[in-house]
Amino acid sequence: SDFIHKYPQKLCVILDGADEAELARCSDYVRGVLRGELLKGCCLIVTSRHSNEILELSASHPFDKHIEVLGFTRENVVEYVGKVLQQPQRDAVISKLGEEP
């Protein structure tokens, strides 16, 4: 804990799925890190889908880079599902993808 506060520039904080985190319910400390008020100089990586809360956060925090993934091809989705799901869920999801327009 002392090291983290003494050397925040050596720290990488990752908040994956920030849109799912209900930022309003996060601790004051987490919100302070996200706003750049705490752990100044740390590397902060935030992943999220589009949401009003995330848009407000990005408007108030000077992120160095914004990267947007626009979408996946059907082949990308099938490959991903194949890697993360086990049978029978894998086949059920891939079958459902075939029904989508």
Beta strands, then each sheet from edge to edge (+ up, - down):
strand 1: 12-16
strand 2: 43-47
sheet 1: 1+ 2+
end
